[in-house]
Amino acid sequence: MNVPPHSAPRVCVLGAGIVGLAAAWQLRRDGFEVTVVDRAQAGAGASAANGAQLSYAYVQPLADPGIWRQLPKLLFAAESPLKLRLQPDPHQWAWGLQFLAACRASVSRRTTASLLALAAESRAGFERLMAEEAIECDFSATGKLVMYADEASFAAARRQMALQRELGSSVQHALSPTECVAIEPALAGYAPRFAGAIHTPSECAADCHKVCMELLRLLRAQGVHFAFDTPVTRLTRAGERIVAAETPRGPIEADAFVVALGTASHPLARTLGLRVPVYPLKGYSLTVDVGDAPGAAPRVNVTDAARKVVFARLGQRLRVAGMAELVGENTHIPADRIHSLVASARTLFPDASRYDDVRPWAGLRPATPTGLPVLGQLRGGPHNLWFNTGHGALGFTLAFGSAQRIAAQLRAQHATRLRPSPAAPVACSA
């Protein structure tokens, strides 16, 4: 790590989830003096108990042409894993219309290509962290199976696999249920109930919250300053620059600011007259303890595409997560949603756990209409303000690649002594 001199530029990172902490890590490596501010604690938001899968090679965006045939169920079916409940919120309506406009094959292809490139950078960044530092995060590299309930959805998945192969993705295979059981014996009882799966041997999993805690430990040891339980109420602008982040504990000054606040990025940007197209995509998870009985609990990551539920092994625990709801800033946990996750887990892996202590959780994924995160400066925004948000369900997967891109932009501007860049700012790019 480069130790910054006394005159090192000061960067204030707003947000201490995995995206913000990864950015702080990369910025500190690059010689910046870093302060991290969060309204809660490190890893307390969408990073706390997410799906845990690191999907570097399987990045199909939610905005896909197939969404159109799901619209009636999306809007009206109570049991749907995808749910939209209209709010008295013009931002939700605008986001929804943009999302539907993005549900085109051409947009999905471009998004997939961009996400694959960013995911490859992110894999390299996370692997570098693990190679350099002894971190404990229940990491595994056992691959992933994405299962499809019927032949039509399986055929669509094979087409997506062909597209990803064309775009340079890792090796993937379309497998029959019997072949899936050979890879993951815990699926033996469920084999007659799905048509097939896409297997990606290179996919990984880890406990995102543990990674956050390890980054917190490492960053503190390297002199990074933290201000927790400290909400940012507004950003003070002077001409073309932000000069301070205002908090109830007083202003925090810096030479540059990186907004990694997840769903809170939108209202903060709005105070500056800027628009960040991020809306909460609510998801749920549960975590159960598993035993050592062979073939009972999965060791390979599993995704049930029809139920929109993912399964990830974290040491002696199984994380079960899923669903996507556009219901606003709402982290309430309805009992029926957790019951649905338990039912899915019991159906696929009945002997994996007793399912008596399920440790429920709900979080808000910051989603953009296309699925591409917002990385960089916004057109018309201050010259020392960057956004690093909108990763949706891929925040953990993309965090370290996003950090590298944000840090590269800051390095480039610092090379010109933080003068305004003549190039057009970048918004919503991967």
Secondary structure by P-SEA (a helix, b strand, c coil): ccccccccbbbbbccccaaaaaaaaaaaaaccbbbbbbcccccccccccccccccccccccccccccccccccccccccccbbbbbcccaaaaaaaaaaaaaccaaaaaaaaaaaaaaaaaaaaaaaaaaaaccccccccccbbbbbbccaaaaaaaaaaaaaaaaacccbbbbbcaaaaaaaccccccccccccbbbbbcccccccaaaaaaaaaaaaaaacccccccccccbbbbccccccccccccccccccbbbbccccaaaaaaaaaccccccccccccbbbbbbccccccccccbbbcccccbbbbbcccbbbbbcccccccccccccaaaaaaaaaaaaaaccccccccccccbbbbbbccccccccccccccccccbbbbccccccccccaaaaaaaaaaaaaaaaaacccccccccccccc
